[in-house]
Amino acid sequence: GTQTPAKPVTALALPPRALSVISPRLSRLCPASPPHPQIPTQILPETSRSRPVYRRLGTPMGIPNLLRFMKPFIEPVHIKKYAGQRVGIDAYSWLHKGAYSCSMELCMSPRSAGARRYISYFMHHVNLLRHHKVVPVVVFDGGSMPCKSATDEDRHKKRELSLVLGKEKLKQGNTAAAIDLFRV
């Protein structure tokens, strides 16, 4: 049969009160960019329930306390509410969450099957959306942003140091400390 085209998901419209709290923080994050009139929508899994439940919220990286300010506007919904629609997915968010579960394998033997569990995690969530007739639009970050270059460099140095320290903790037999360092 013929398929009905998926309807686009409208962005999460924020009340003026929320925008007045968030907009100044967004413009300070990258002063060269214009103020953002609206935060992009992201669907995140709520893992404390037996059925797939997702929270609808906007969460650009790097804005301190954003979730605290957004809490009054977060609405728990079942993903099937978006059946027949397209939903934007922050690919790196799901990949990082999956990598958290196999961080030691990724650091010690990155080509092993165990190290690839993060891909299974990611694909499971994509397939969960598809199972509920939601069309995932997977978005990967674009190029580097000049206003974040110092932050990116700091993160890179911190990860390199944590890898070295984690391997040292592993040699000492302190697996728990090593795993904590590998998860940085």
Contact map, one row per residue, 1 for C-alpha under 8 A:
1110000000000000000000000000000000000000000000000000000000000000000000000000000000000000000000000000000000000000000000000000000000000000000000000000000000000000000000000000000000000000
1111000000000000000000000000000000000000000000000000000000000000000000000000000000000000000000000000000000000000000000000000000000000000000000000000000000000000000000000000000000000000
1111100000000000000000000000000000000000000000000000000000000000000000000000000000000000000000000000000000000000000000000000000000000000000000000000000000000000000000000000000000000000
0111110000000000000000000000000000000000000000000000000000000000000000000000000000000000000000000000000000000000000000000000000000000000000000000000000000000000000000000000000000000000
0011111000000000000000000000000000000000000000000000000000000000000000000000000000010000000000000000000000000000000000000000000000000000000000000000000000000000000000000000000000000000
0001111100000000000000000000000000000000000000000000000000000000000000000000000000011100000000000000000000000000000000000000000000000010000000000000000000000000000000000000000000000000
0000111110000000000000000000000000000000000000000000000000000000000000000000000000011100000000000000000000000000000000000000000000000000000000000000000000000000000000000000000000000000
0000011111000000000000000000000000000000000000000000000000000000000000000000000000001110000000000000000000000000000000000000000000000000000000000000000000000000000000000000000000000000
0000001111100000000000000000000000000000000000000000000000000000000000000000000001001110000000000000000000000000000000000000000000000000000000000000000000000000000000000000000000000000
0000000111110000000000000000000000000000000000000000000000000000000000000000000000000000000000000000000000000000000000000000000000000000000000000000000000000000000000000000000000000000
0000000011111000000000000000000000000111100000000000000000000000000000000000000000000000000000000000000000000000000000000000000000000000000000000000000000000000000000000000000000000000
0000000001111100000000000000000000000111100000000000000111000000000000000000000000000000000000000000000000000000000000000000000000000000000000000000000000000000000000000000000000000000
0000000000111110000000000000000000000110000000000000000000000000000000000000000000000000000000000000000000000000000000000000000000000000000000000000000000000000000000000000000000000000
0000000000011111011000000000000000000110000000000000000000000000000000001000000000000000000000000000000000000000000000000000000000000000000000000000000000000000000000000000000000000000
0000000000001111111000000000000000000000000000000000000000000000000000000000000000000000000000000000000000000000000000000000000000000000000000000000000000000000000000000000000000000000
0000000000000111111100000000000000000000000000000000000000000000000000000000000000000000000000000000000000000000000000000000000000000000000000000000000000000000000000000000000000000000
0000000000000011111110000000000000000000000000000000000000000000000000000000000000000000000000000000000000000000000000000000000000000000000000000000000000000000000000000000000000000000
0000000000000111111111000000000000000000000000000000000000000000000011000000000000000000000000000000000000000000000000000000000000000000000000000000000000000000000000000000000000000000
0000000000000111111111100000000000001100000000000000000000000000000000000000000000000000000000000000000000000000000000000000000000000000000000000000000000000000000000000000000000000000
0000000000000001111111110000000000000000000000000000000000000000000000000000000000000000000000000000000000000000000000000000000000000000000000000000000000000000000000000000000000000000
0000000000000000111111111000000000000000000000000000000000000000000010000000000000000000000000000000000000000000000000000000000000000000000000000000000000000000000000000000000000000000
0000000000000000011111111100000000000000000000000000000000000000010010000000000000000000000000000000000000000000000000000000000000000000000000000000000000000000000000000000000000000000
0000000000000000001111111110000000111000000000000000000000000000000000000000000000000000000000000000000000000000000000000000000000000000000000000000000000000000000000000000000000000000
0000000000000000000111111111000000100000000000000000000000000000000000000000000000000000000000000000000000000000000000000000000000000000000000000000000000000000000000000000000000000000
0000000000000000000011111111100000000000000000000000000000000010000000000000000000000000000000000000000000000000000000000000000000000000000000000000000000000000000000000000000000000000
0000000000000000000001111111110000110000000000000000000000000010000000000000000000000000000000000000000000000000000000000000000000000000000000000000000000000000000000000000000000000000
0000000000000000000000111111111111110000000000000000000000000000000000000000000000000000000000000000000000000000000000000000000000000000000000000000000000000000000000000000000000000000
0000000000000000000000011111111000000000000000000000000000000000000000000000000000000000000000000000000000000000000000000000000000000000000000000000000000000000000000000000000000000000
0000000000000000000000001111111000000000000000000000000000000110000000000000000000000000000000000000000000000000000000000000000000000000000000000010000000000000000000000000000000000000
0000000000000000000000000111111110000000000000000000000000000000000000000000000000000000000000000000000000000000000000000000000000000000000000000011000000000000000000000000000000000000
0000000000000000000000000011111111000000000000000000000000000000000000000000000000000000000000000000000000000000000000000000000000000000000000000000000000000000000000000000000000000000
0000000000000000000000000010011111000000000000000000000000000000000000000000000000000000000000000000000000000000000000000000000000000000000000000000000000000000000000000000000000000000
0000000000000000000000000010011111100000000000000000000000000000000000000000000000000000000000000000000000000000000000000000000000000000000000000000000000000000000000000000000000000000
0000000000000000000000000010001111110000000000000000000000000000000000000000000000000000000000000000000000000000000000000000000000000000000000000000000000000000000000000000000000000000
0000000000000000000000110110000011111000000000000000000000000000000000000000000000000000000000000000000000000000000000000000000000000000000000000000000000000000000000000000000000000000
0000000000000000000000100110000001111110000000000000000000000000000000000000000000000000000000000000000000000000000000000000000000000000000000000000000000000000000000000000000000000000
0000000000000000001000100000000000111110000000000000000000000000000000000000000000000000000000000000000000000000000000000000000000000000000000000000000000000000000000000000000000000000
0000000000111100001000000000000000011111000000000000000000000000000000000000000000000000000000000000000000000000000000000000000000000000000000000000000000000000000000000000000000000000
0000000000111100000000000000000000011111100000000000000001110000000000000000000000000000000000000000000000000000000000000000000000000000000000000000000000000000000000000000000000000000
0000000000110000000000000000000000000111110000000000000001110000000000000000000000000000000000000000000000000000000000000000000000000000000000000000000000000000000000000000000000000000
0000000000110000000000000000000000000011111000000000000111100000000000000000000000000001000000000000000000000000000000000000000000000000000000000000000000000000000000000000000000000000
0000000000000000000000000000000000000001111100000000000111100000000000000000000000000011110000000000000000000000000000000000000000000000000000000000000000000000000000000000000000000000
0000000000000000000000000000000000000000111110000000011110000000000000000000000000000011100000000000000000000000000000000000000000000000000000000000000000000000000000000000000000000000
0000000000000000000000000000000000000000011111000000011110000000000000000000000000000000000000000000000000000000000000000000000000000000000000000000000000000000000000000000000000000000
0000000000000000000000000000000000000000001111100001111000000000000000000000000000000000000000000000000000000000000000000000000000000000000000000000000000000000000000000000000000000000
0000000000000000000000000000000000000000000111111001111000000000000000000000000000000000000000000000000000000000000000000000000000000000000000000000000000000000000000000000000000000000
0000000000000000000000000000000000000000000011111101100000000000000000000000000000000000000000000000000000000000000000000000000000000000000000000000000000000000000000000000000000000000
0000000000000000000000000000000000000000000001111100000000000000000000000000000000000000000000000000000000000000000000000000000000000000000000000000000000000000000000000000000000000000
0000000000000000000000000000000000000000000001111111100000000000000000000000000000000000000000000000000000000000000000000000000000000000000000000000000000000000000000000000000000000000
0000000000000000000000000000000000000000000000111111000000000000000000000000000000000000000000000000000000000000000000000000000000000000000000000000000000000000000000000000000000000000
0000000000000000000000000000000000000000000000001111100000000000000000000000000000000000000000000000000000000000000000000000000000000000000000000000000000000000000000000000000000000000
0000000000000000000000000000000000000000000011101111110000000000000000000000011000000000000000000000000000000000000000000000000000000000000000000000000000000000000000000000000000000000
0000000000000000000000000000000000000000000011101011111000000000000000000001111000000000000000000000000000000000000000000000000000000000000000000000000000000000000000000000000000000000
0000000000000000000000000000000000000000001111000001111100000000000000000001111000000000000000000000000000000000000000000000000000000000000000000000000000000000000000000000000000000000
0000000000000000000000000000000000000000001111000000111110000000000000000111100000000000000000000000000000000000000000000000000000000000000000000000000000000000000000000000000000000000
0000000000010000000000000000000000000000111100000000011111000000000000000111100000000000000000000000000000000000000000000000000000000000000000000000000000000000000000000000000000000000
0000000000010000000000000000000000000000111100000000001111100000000001001110000000000000000000000000000000000000000000000000000000000000000000000000000000000000000000000000000000000000
0000000000010000000000000000000000000011110000000000000111110000000001000000000000000000000000000000000000000000000000000000000000000000000000000000000000000000000000000000000000000000
0000000000000000000000000000000000000011110000000000000011111000011000000000000000000000000000000000000000000000000000000000000000000000000000000000000000000000000000000000000000000000
0000000000000000000000000000000000000011000000000000000001111110000000000000000000000000000000000000000000000000000000000000000000000000000000000000000000000000000000000000000000000000
0000000000000000000000000000000000000000000000000000000000111110000000000000000000000000000000000000000000000000000000000000000000000000000000000000000000000000000000000000000000000000
0000000000000000000000000000100000000000000000000000000000011111000000000000000000000000000000000000000000000000000000000000000000000000000000000000000000000000000000000000000000000000
0000000000000000000000001100100000000000000000000000000000011111110000000000000000000000000000000000000000000000000000000000000000000000000000000000000000000000000000000000000000000000
0000000000000000000000000000000000000000000000000000000000000111110000000000000000000000000000000000000000000000000000000000000000000000000000000000000000000000000000000000000000000000
0000000000000000000000000000000000000000000000000000000000000011111110000000000000000000000000000000000000000000000000000000000000000000000000000000000000000000000000000000000000000000
0000000000000000000001000000000000000000000000000000000000100011111111000000000000000000000000000000000000000000000000000000000000000000000000000000000000000000000000000000000000000000
0000000000000000000000000000000000000000000000000000000000100000111111100000000000000000000000000000000000000000000000000000000000000000000000000000000000000000000000000000000000000000
0000000000000000000000000000000000000000000000000000000000000000111111100000000000000000000000000000000000000000000000000000000000000000000000000000000000000000000000000000000000000000
0000000000000000010011000000000000000000000000000000000000000000111111110000000000000000000000000000000000000000000000000000000000000000000000000000000000000000000000000000000000000000
0000000000000000010000000000000000000000000000000000000011000000011111111100000000000000000000000000000000000000000000000000000000000000000000000000000000000000000000000000000000000000
0000000000000000000000000000000000000000000000000000000000000000001111111100000000000000000000000000000000000000000000000000000000000000000000000000000000000000000000000000000000000000
0000000000000000000000000000000000000000000000000000000000000000000011111100000000000000000000000000000000000000000000000000000000000000000000000000000000000000000000000000000000000000
0000000000000100000000000000000000000000000000000000000010000000000001111110000000000000000000000000000000000000000000000000000000000000000000000000000000000000000000000000000000000000
0000000000000000000000000000000000000000000000000000001110000000000001111111000000000000000000000000000000000000000000000000000000000000000000000000000000000000000000000000000000000000
0000000000000000000000000000000000000000000000000000001110000000000000001111100000000000000000000000000000000000000000000000000000000000000000000000000000000000000000000000000000000000
0000000000000000000000000000000000000000000000000000111100000000000000000111110000000000000000000000000000000000000000000000000000000000000000000000000000000000000000000000000000000000
0000000000000000000000000000000000000000000000000000111100000000000000000011111010000000000000000000000000000000000000000000000000000000000000000000000000000000000000000000000000000000
0000000000000000000000000000000000000000000000000001110000000000000000000001111110000000000000000000000000000000000000000000000000000000000000000000000000000000000000000000000000000000
0000000000000000000000000000000000000000000000000001110000000000000000000000111111100000000000000000000000000000000000000000000010010100000000000000000000000000000000000000000000000000
0000000000000000000000000000000000000000000000000000000000000000000000000000011111100000000000000000000000000000000000000000000000011100000000000000000000000000000000000000000000000000
0000000000000000000000000000000000000000000000000000000000000000000000000000111111100000000000000000000000000000000000000000000000000000000000000000000000000000000000000000000000000000
0000000010000000000000000000000000000000000000000000000000000000000000000000001111111110000000000000000000000000000000000000000000001100000000000000000000000000000000000000000000000000
0000000000000000000000000000000000000000000000000000000000000000000000000000001111111000000000000000000000000000000000000000000000011110000000000000000000000000000000000000000000000000
0000111000000000000000000000000000000000000000000000000000000000000000000000000001111100000000000000000000000000000000000000000000001110000000000000000000000000000000000000000000000000
0000011110000000000000000000000000000000000000000000000000000000000000000000000001111110000000000000000000000000000000000000000000001110000000000000000000000000000000000000000000000000
0000011110000000000000000000000000000000000000000000000000000000000000000000000001011111000000000000000000000000000000000000000000000111100000000000000000000000000000000000000000000000
0000000110000000000000000000000000000000011000000000000000000000000000000000000001001111100000000000000000000000000000000000000000000111100000000000000000000000000000000000000000000000
0000000000000000000000000000000000000000111000000000000000000000000000000000000000000111110000000000000000000000000000000000000000000001111000000000000000000000000000000000000000000000
0000000000000000000000000000000000000000011000000000000000000000000000000000000000000011111000000000000000000000000000000000000000000001111000000000000000000000000000000000000000000000
0000000000000000000000000000000000000000010000000000000000000000000000000000000000000001111111000000000000000000000000000000000000000000011110000000000000000000000000000000000000000000
0000000000000000000000000000000000000000000000000000000000000000000000000000000000000000111111100000000000000000000000000000000000000000011110000000000000000000000000000000000000000000
0000000000000000000000000000000000000000000000000000000000000000000000000000000000000000011111110000000000000000000000000000000000000000000110000000000000000000000000000000000000000000
0000000000000000000000000000000000000000000000000000000000000000000000000000000000000000011111111000000000000000000000000000000000000000000000000000000000000000000000000000000000000000
0000000000000000000000000000000000000000000000000000000000000000000000000000000000000000011111111100000000000000000000001100000000000000000000000000000000000000000000000000000000000000
0000000000000000000000000000000000000000000000000000000000000000000000000000000000000000001111111110000000000000000001101100000000000000000000000000000000000000000000000000000000000000
0000000000000000000000000000000000000000000000000000000000000000000000000000000000000000000111111111000000000000000001000000000000000000000000000000000000000000000000000000000000000000
0000000000000000000000000000000000000000000000000000000000000000000000000000000000000000000011111111100000000000000001000000000000000000000000000000000000000000000000000000000000000000
0000000000000000000000000000000000000000000000000000000000000000000000000000000000000000000001111111110000000000000011111100000000000000000000000000000000000000000000000000000000000000
0000000000000000000000000000000000000000000000000000000000000000000000000000000000000000000000111111111001000000001011000000000000000000000000000000000000000000000000000000000000000000
0000000000000000000000000000000000000000000000000000000000000000000000000000000000000000000000011111111000000000000001000000000000000000000000000000000000000000000000000000000000000010
0000000000000000000000000000000000000000000000000000000000000000000000000000000000000000000000001111111000000000000011000000000000000000000000000000000000000000000000000000000000000000
0000000000000000000000000000000000000000000000000000000000000000000000000000000000000000000000000111111111000000011111000000000000000000000000000000000000000000000000000000000000000000
0000000000000000000000000000000000000000000000000000000000000000000000000000000000000000000000000011111111100000001000000000000000000000000000000000000000000000000000000000000000100110
0000000000000000000000000000000000000000000000000000000000000000000000000000000000000000000000000000011111110000001000000000000000000000000000000000000000000000000000000000000001100110
0000000000000000000000000000000000000000000000000000000000000000000000000000000000000000000000000000011111111101011000000000000000000000000000000000000000000000000000000000000000000000
0000000000000000000000000000000000000000000000000000000000000000000000000000000000000000000000000010011111111110011100000000000000000000000000000000000000000000000000000000000000000000
0000000000000000000000000000000000000000000000000000000000000000000000000000000000000000000000000000001111111100000000000000000000000000000000000000000000000000001000000000000000000100
0000000000000000000000000000000000000000000000000000000000000000000000000000000000000000000000000000000111111100000000000000000000000000000000000000000000000000000000000000000000000000
0000000000000000000000000000000000000000000000000000000000000000000000000000000000000000000000000000000011111111001000000000000000000000000000000000000000000000000000000000000000000000
0000000000000000000000000000000000000000000000000000000000000000000000000000000000000000000000000000000011111111001100000000000000000000000000000000000000000000000000000000000000000000
0000000000000000000000000000000000000000000000000000000000000000000000000000000000000000000000000000000001001111101100000000000000000000000000000000000000000000000000000000000000000000
0000000000000000000000000000000000000000000000000000000000000000000000000000000000000000000000000000000010001111111100000000000000000000000000000000000000000000000000000000000000000000
0000000000000000000000000000000000000000000000000000000000000000000000000000000000000000000000000000000000000011111110000000000000000000000000000000000000000000000000000000000000000000
0000000000000000000000000000000000000000000000000000000000000000000000000000000000000000000000000000010011000001111110000000000000000000000000000000000000000000000000000000000000000000
0000000000000000000000000000000000000000000000000000000000000000000000000000000000000000000000000010011111001111111111000000000000000000000000000000000000000000000000000000000000000000
0000000000000000000000000000000000000000000000000000000000000000000000000000000000000000000000000000010001000111111111110000000000000000000000000000000000000000000000000000000000000000
0000000000000000000000000000000000000000000000000000000000000000000000000000000000000000000000000110110000000000111111111000000000000000000000000000000000000000000000000000000000000000
0000000000000000000000000000000000000000000000000000000000000000000000000000000000000000000000111111110000000000001111111100000000000000000000000000000000000000000000000000000000000000
0000000000000000000000000000000000000000000000000000000000000000000000000000000000000000000000100100000000000000000111111110000000000000000000000000000000000000000000000000000000000000
0000000000000000000000000000000000000000000000000000000000000000000000000000000000000000000000000100000000000000000111111111000000000000000000000000000000000000000000000000000000000000
0000000000000000000000000000000000000000000000000000000000000000000000000000000000000000000001100100000000000000000011111111100000000000000000000000000000000000000000000000000000000000
0000000000000000000000000000000000000000000000000000000000000000000000000000000000000000000001100100000000000000000001111111110000000000000000000000000000000000000000000000000000000000
0000000000000000000000000000000000000000000000000000000000000000000000000000000000000000000000000000000000000000000000111111111000000000000000000000000000000000000000000000000000000000
0000000000000000000000000000000000000000000000000000000000000000000000000000000000000000000000000000000000000000000000011111111100000000000000000000000000000000000000000000000000000000
0000000000000000000000000000000000000000000000000000000000000000000000000000000000000000000000000000000000000000000000001111111110000000000000000000000000000000000000000000000000000000
0000000000000000000000000000000000000000000000000000000000000000000000000000000000000000000000000000000000000000000000000111111111000001000000000000000000000000000000000000000000000000
0000000000000000000000000000000000000000000000000000000000000000000000000000000000000000000000000000000000000000000000000011111111100000000000000000000000000000000000000000000000000000
0000000000000000000000000000000000000000000000000000000000000000000000000000000000000000000000000000000000000000000000000001111111110000000000000000000000000000000000000000000000000000
0000000000000000000000000000000000000000000000000000000000000000000000000000001000000000000000000000000000000000000000000000111111111111000000000000000000000000000000000000000000000000
0000000000000000000000000000000000000000000000000000000000000000000000000000000000000000000000000000000000000000000000000000011111111111000000000000000000000000000000000000000000000000
0000000000000000000000000000000000000000000000000000000000000000000000000000000000000000000000000000000000000000000000000000001111111100000000000000000000000000000000000000000000000000
0000000000000000000000000000000000000000000000000000000000000000000000000000001100100000000000000000000000000000000000000000000111111100000000000000000000000000000000000000000000000000
0000000000000000000000000000000000000000000000000000000000000000000000000000000101111000000000000000000000000000000000000000000011111110000000000000000000000000000000000000000000000000
0000000000000000000000000000000000000000000000000000000000000000000000000000001101111110000000000000000000000000000000000000000011111111000000000000000000000000000000000000000000000000
0000010000000000000000000000000000000000000000000000000000000000000000000000000000111110000000000000000000000000000000000000000011001111100000000000000000000000000000000000000000000000
0000000000000000000000000000000000000000000000000000000000000000000000000000000000000111100000000000000000000000000000000000010011000111110000000000000000000000000000000000000000000000
0000000000000000000000000000000000000000000000000000000000000000000000000000000000000111100000000000000000000000000000000000000000000011111000000000000000000000000000000000000000000000
0000000000000000000000000000000000000000000000000000000000000000000000000000000000000001111000000000000000000000000000000000000000000001111100000000000000000000000000000000000000000000
0000000000000000000000000000000000000000000000000000000000000000000000000000000000000001111000000000000000000000000000000000000000000000111110000000000000000000000000000000000000000000
0000000000000000000000000000000000000000000000000000000000000000000000000000000000000000011100000000000000000000000000000000000000000000011111000000000000000000000000000000000000000000
0000000000000000000000000000000000000000000000000000000000000000000000000000000000000000011100000000000000000000000000000000000000000000001111100000000000000000000000000000000000000000
0000000000000000000000000000000000000000000000000000000000000000000000000000000000000000000000000000000000000000000000000000000000000000000111110000000000000000000000000000000000000000
0000000000000000000000000000000000000000000000000000000000000000000000000000000000000000000000000000000000000000000000000000000000000000000011111000000000000000000000000000000000000000
0000000000000000000000000000000000000000000000000000000000000000000000000000000000000000000000000000000000000000000000000000000000000000000001111101100000000000000000000000000000000000
0000000000000000000000000000000000000000000000000000000000000000000000000000000000000000000000000000000000000000000000000000000000000000000000111111100000000000000000000000000000000000
0000000000000000000000000000000000000000000000000000000000000000000000000000000000000000000000000000000000000000000000000000000000000000000000011111100000000000000000000000000000000000
0000000000000000000000000000110000000000000000000000000000000000000000000000000000000000000000000000000000000000000000000000000000000000000000001111110000000000000000000000000000000000
0000000000000000000000000000010000000000000000000000000000000000000000000000000000000000000000000000000000000000000000000000000000000000000000011111111100000000000000000000000000000000
0000000000000000000000000000000000000000000000000000000000000000000000000000000000000000000000000000000000000000000000000000000000000000000000011111111110000000000000000000000000000000
0000000000000000000000000000000000000000000000000000000000000000000000000000000000000000000000000000000000000000000000000000000000000000000000000011111111000000000000000000000000000000
0000000000000000000000000000000000000000000000000000000000000000000000000000000000000000000000000000000000000000000000000000000000000000000000000001111111100000000000000000000000000000
0000000000000000000000000000000000000000000000000000000000000000000000000000000000000000000000000000000000000000000000000000000000000000000000000001111111110000000000000000000000000000
0000000000000000000000000000000000000000000000000000000000000000000000000000000000000000000000000000000000000000000000000000000000000000000000000000111111111000000000000000000000000000
0000000000000000000000000000000000000000000000000000000000000000000000000000000000000000000000000000000000000000000000000000000000000000000000000000011111111100000000000000000000000000
0000000000000000000000000000000000000000000000000000000000000000000000000000000000000000000000000000000000000000000000000000000000000000000000000000001111111110000000000000000000000000
0000000000000000000000000000000000000000000000000000000000000000000000000000000000000000000000000000000000000000000000000000000000000000000000000000000111111111000000000000000000000000
0000000000000000000000000000000000000000000000000000000000000000000000000000000000000000000000000000000000000000000000000000000000000000000000000000000011111111100000000000000000000000
0000000000000000000000000000000000000000000000000000000000000000000000000000000000000000000000000000000000000000000000000000000000000000000000000000000001111111110000000000000000000001
0000000000000000000000000000000000000000000000000000000000000000000000000000000000000000000000000000000000000000000000000000000000000000000000000000000000111111111000000000000000000101
0000000000000000000000000000000000000000000000000000000000000000000000000000000000000000000000000000000000000000000000000000000000000000000000000000000000011111111100000000000000000000
0000000000000000000000000000000000000000000000000000000000000000000000000000000000000000000000000000000000000000000000000000000000000000000000000000000000001111111110000000000000000000
0000000000000000000000000000000000000000000000000000000000000000000000000000000000000000000000000000000000000000000000000000000000000000000000000000000000000111111111000000000000001101
0000000000000000000000000000000000000000000000000000000000000000000000000000000000000000000000000000000000100000000000000000000000000000000000000000000000000011111111100000000000001100
0000000000000000000000000000000000000000000000000000000000000000000000000000000000000000000000000000000000000000000000000000000000000000000000000000000000000001111111110000000000000000
0000000000000000000000000000000000000000000000000000000000000000000000000000000000000000000000000000000000000000000000000000000000000000000000000000000000000000111111111000000001001000
0000000000000000000000000000000000000000000000000000000000000000000000000000000000000000000000000000000000000000000000000000000000000000000000000000000000000000011111111100000011111100
0000000000000000000000000000000000000000000000000000000000000000000000000000000000000000000000000000000000000000000000000000000000000000000000000000000000000000001111111110000001000000
0000000000000000000000000000000000000000000000000000000000000000000000000000000000000000000000000000000000000000000000000000000000000000000000000000000000000000000111111111000001000000
0000000000000000000000000000000000000000000000000000000000000000000000000000000000000000000000000000000000000000000000000000000000000000000000000000000000000000000011111111111011000000
0000000000000000000000000000000000000000000000000000000000000000000000000000000000000000000000000000000000000000000000000000000000000000000000000000000000000000000001111111111011000000
0000000000000000000000000000000000000000000000000000000000000000000000000000000000000000000000000000000000000000000000000000000000000000000000000000000000000000000000111111110000000000
0000000000000000000000000000000000000000000000000000000000000000000000000000000000000000000000000000000000000000000000000000000000000000000000000000000000000000000000011111110000000000
0000000000000000000000000000000000000000000000000000000000000000000000000000000000000000000000000000000000000000000000000000000000000000000000000000000000000000000000001111111000000000
0000000000000000000000000000000000000000000000000000000000000000000000000000000000000000000000000000000000000000000000000000000000000000000000000000000000000000000000001111111111000000
0000000000000000000000000000000000000000000000000000000000000000000000000000000000000000000000000000000000000000000000000000000000000000000000000000000000000000000000001100111111100000
0000000000000000000000000000000000000000000000000000000000000000000000000000000000000000000000000000000000000000000000000000000000000000000000000000000000000000000000000000011111110000
0000000000000000000000000000000000000000000000000000000000000000000000000000000000000000000000000000000000000000000000000000000000000000000000000000000000000000000001001100011111111000
0000000000000000000000000000000000000000000000000000000000000000000000000000000000000000000000000000000100000000000000000000000000000000000000000000000000000000000011111100011111111100
0000000000000000000000000000000000000000000000000000000000000000000000000000000000000000000000000000001100000000000000000000000000000000000000000000000000000000000001000000001111111110
0000000000000000000000000000000000000000000000000000000000000000000000000000000000000000000000000000000000000000000000000000000000000000000000000000000000000000000001000000000111111111
0000000000000000000000000000000000000000000000000000000000000000000000000000000000000000000000000000000000000000000000000000000000000000000000000000000000000000011011000000000011111111
0000000000000000000000000000000000000000000000000000000000000000000000000000000000000000000000000000001100100000000000000000000000000000000000000000000000000010011001000000000001111111
0000000000000000000000000000000000000000000000000000000000000000000000000000000000000000000000000001001100000000000000000000000000000000000000000000000000000000000000000000000000111111
0000000000000000000000000000000000000000000000000000000000000000000000000000000000000000000000000000000000000000000000000000000000000000000000000000000000000110010000000000000000011111
